[in-house]
């Protein structure tokens, strides 16, 4: 029977790391090497084989033979959410973390995060993550903004922008906090991190935010990454489902400050890719997208044109909200031909967009 208690067993490691594995034979060695290179040694690694069809399991077994801290758990393919949940059920450590098997840890990441959370007594510690395409590394806009300086023992009311950090893997959690709050990942849906991390931050008494980079998120160019499938109807449905779940949690929390920040800054950040998929999309996709914008960004929350994403994205959202499909297609084509930029002069939007009928002043 799988153990569900949040209490560590006698002789258990300080940190349990859950690593889902599915068809990553090309990337898993570098991931495990980045773990082995950590200057913090009191950990266990739970590799959850999610029904891999390539040589990933052989790679995992080879590393497990070399390092007794590595355990392998196998299951039929059920997706990353189920794999993470299975790994958590096997965890023995006082602390808990996650690593995706095609990514890498930054040097010293675990030592820094473990030291911090044990010193502060917080429920979560979160470090900076950068994207890595093999030639350069960069932080996304809100990731960079959230991690400019260390902020220790803060609350979500003090730092609501942390809700934009919707990734499982650049964090260390107290396992008793995780279990006590019944945290788990949705199964059978993409973007499973957002509702789980929203729930975690809203439940946390205190958390620590570090300026140091702790995680390298690989940008894959082989077409297998979820982030390369924005044009698919199933992808859009999963995205809106997880956004809806997260939004319901924020509404239930009952803080006007958090709600405004969430709908203005956090919830819209990844919608641009779906707006950009409108040229050539099916009617079903377009109507679902329009309905989602109406549902999530309106006068009871924050209209999309009043969100705090870049003006190009606000304009795309405004056109979708007003069901102006042809104009949205025209805008996307314009942006594609002008390096993603709109023409401005002295802070005023110029032709051909400044004369759009009904364009709100916030977009001018």
Residue pairs with C-beta under 8 A, 6 or more apart in sequence:
2 86
2 89
2 90
3 89
3 90
4 89
4 179
5 179
6 175
6 176
6 177
6 178
6 179
6 180
7 176
8 92
8 93
8 94
8 175
9 92
12 44
12 92
12 93
12 94
13 42
13 43
13 44
13 69
13 92
13 93
14 42
14 43
14 93
14 94
14 95
14 114
15 40
15 42
15 43
15 44
15 93
15 94
15 95
15 96
15 97
15 110
15 114
15 172
16 43
16 44
16 46
16 91
16 92
16 93
16 95
16 96
16 97
16 175
17 35
17 43
17 44
17 45
17 46
17 97
17 98
17 99
18 46
18 48
18 84
18 87
18 88
18 91
18 96
18 97
18 98
18 99
19 31
19 35
19 45
19 46
19 47
19 48
19 87
19 98
19 99
19 100
19 101
20 48
20 50
20 80
20 83
20 84
20 87
20 100
20 101
21 28
21 47
21 48
21 49
21 50
21 52
21 56
21 57
21 60
21 83
21 101
22 49
22 50
22 51
22 52
22 56
22 77
22 80
22 83
22 101
23 52
23 53
23 54
23 56
23 224
24 31
24 52
24 54
24 56
24 101
24 102
25 52
25 54
25 55
25 56
25 58
25 59
27 101
27 102
27 103
27 218
28 56
28 59
28 60
28 101
28 102
29 59
29 63
30 104
31 99
31 100
31 101
31 102
31 103
31 104
32 45
32 59
32 60
32 63
32 70
33 104
34 104
34 105
34 106
34 216
35 43
35 45
35 99
35 105
36 67
37 105
37 107
38 105
38 107
38 108
38 109
38 110
38 111
39 107
39 108
39 111
40 110
40 111
40 114
43 69
43 93
43 110
44 69
44 70
44 71
44 91
44 92
44 93
45 67
45 69
45 70
45 71
46 71
46 73
46 87
46 90
46 91
47 60
47 64
47 70
47 71
47 72
47 73
47 101
48 73
48 74
48 75
48 83
48 84
48 86
48 87
49 56
49 57
49 60
49 72
49 73
49 74
49 75
50 75
50 77
50 78
50 79
50 80
50 82
50 83
51 74
51 75
51 76
51 77
51 78
56 101
57 72
57 74
60 70
60 72
61 72
63 70
64 70
64 71
64 72
71 90
73 86
73 87
73 90
75 82
75 83
75 86
78 187
78 188
79 187
79 188
79 189
79 192
80 100
80 185
80 192
81 184
81 185
81 186
81 187
81 188
81 189
81 192
82 185
82 187
82 188
84 98
84 168
84 185
85 184
85 185
85 187
88 96
88 178
88 184
91 175
93 175
94 174
94 175
94 176
95 114
95 117
95 172
95 173
95 174
95 175
96 172
96 173
96 174
96 175
96 178
97 110
97 113
97 169
97 171
97 172
97 173
98 168
98 169
98 171
99 105
99 169
100 169
100 217
102 218
102 220
103 169
103 215
103 216
103 217
103 218
104 132
104 215
104 216
104 218
105 214
105 215
105 216
106 212
106 213
106 214
106 215
106 216
108 212
109 127
109 212
109 214
109 215
110 172
112 127
112 210
112 212
112 214
113 125
113 127
113 171
113 172
113 210
113 214
114 172
116 122
116 125
116 152
116 208
116 210
117 124
117 125
117 172
117 174
117 208
120 152
120 153
120 206
120 208
121 153
121 206
122 152
122 153
122 174
122 204
122 205
122 206
122 207
122 208
123 173
123 174
123 177
123 203
123 204
123 205
123 206
123 207
124 171
124 172
124 173
124 174
124 177
124 200
124 201
124 204
124 207
124 208
125 171
125 172
125 207
125 208
125 209
125 210
126 162
126 165
126 170
126 171
126 207
126 208
126 209
126 210
127 147
127 170
127 171
127 210
127 212
127 213
127 214
127 215
128 139
128 143
128 144
128 146
128 147
128 170
128 210
128 211
128 212
128 213
128 214
128 215
129 139
129 143
129 167
129 169
129 170
129 213
129 214
129 215
129 216
129 217
130 137
130 138
130 139
130 143
130 213
130 215
130 216
130 217
131 137
131 138
131 139
131 140
131 216
131 217
131 218
131 219
132 216
132 217
132 218
132 219
133 218
133 219
133 221
134 219
137 216
139 147
139 213
141 269
142 161
142 164
142 165
142 265
142 266
142 269
143 164
143 165
145 161
146 159
146 161
146 162
146 164
146 165
146 209
147 209
147 210
147 211
148 211
149 211
150 208
150 209
150 210
150 211
151 159
151 208
151 209
152 208
152 209
153 206
153 207
153 208
154 206
154 207
154 208
154 209
155 204
155 205
155 206
155 207
156 162
156 163
156 201
156 202
156 204
156 207
156 258
157 255
157 257
157 258
159 209
160 255
160 257
160 258
160 261
160 262
161 261
161 265
161 266
162 201
162 207
162 209
163 197
163 198
163 201
163 246
163 250
163 258
163 261
163 262
163 266
164 265
164 266
164 269
165 171
165 197
165 201
166 193
166 194
166 197
166 198
166 246
166 266
167 193
167 197
167 215
167 217
168 185
168 193
168 196
168 197
169 215
169 217
170 214
170 215
173 200
177 203
177 204
178 200
181 199
181 200
181 203
183 196
183 199
183 200
183 203
184 196
185 192
185 193
185 196
186 192
186 195
186 196
186 242
186 245
189 238
189 241
189 242
190 226
190 235
190 238
190 239
190 242
191 226
191 238
191 239
191 242
192 242
194 242
194 243
194 245
194 246
195 242
195 245
195 246
195 249
198 245
198 246
198 249
198 250
199 249
201 207
202 249
202 250
202 253
219 225
220 228
226 235
227 273
229 235
230 236
230 273
230 274
230 276
230 277
231 277
231 280
231 281
231 285
233 282
233 284
233 285
233 288
236 274
236 277
236 285
236 288
236 289
236 292
237 288
239 270
239 274
240 288
240 292
240 296
243 267
243 292
243 296
244 295
244 296
246 262
246 267
247 262
247 263
247 267
247 296
247 301
250 258
250 259
250 262
250 263
251 259
253 259
259 301
260 302
263 296
263 297
263 301
263 302
263 307
264 302
264 306
264 307
264 308
265 307
265 308
265 309
267 296
267 297
268 297
268 304
268 307
268 309
268 313
268 317
269 309
271 293
271 309
271 313
271 316
271 317
272 309
272 312
272 313
272 316
274 289
275 289
275 313
275 316
275 317
275 320
275 328
275 332
276 316
276 332
277 285
278 285
278 286
278 289
278 320
278 325
278 328
278 329
278 332
279 329
279 332
279 333
281 289
286 325
289 320
290 320
290 321
290 323
293 304
293 317
293 320
293 321
294 321
297 303
297 304
297 307
297 317
297 321
303 318
303 321
304 314
304 317
304 318
304 320
304 321
305 314
305 315
305 317
305 318
305 321
305 360
305 362
305 363
306 314
306 362
307 313
307 314
307 317
309 317
311 342
311 349
311 363
312 331
312 335
312 340
312 341
312 342
314 362
314 363
315 331
315 342
315 353
315 363
316 328
316 331
316 332
318 359
318 360
318 363
319 325
319 327
319 328
319 331
320 328
322 358
327 356
331 353
334 342
334 352
335 341
335 342
342 349
342 353
343 349
343 350
343 351
343 353
344 350
348 354
348 364
349 363
349 364
353 359
354 364
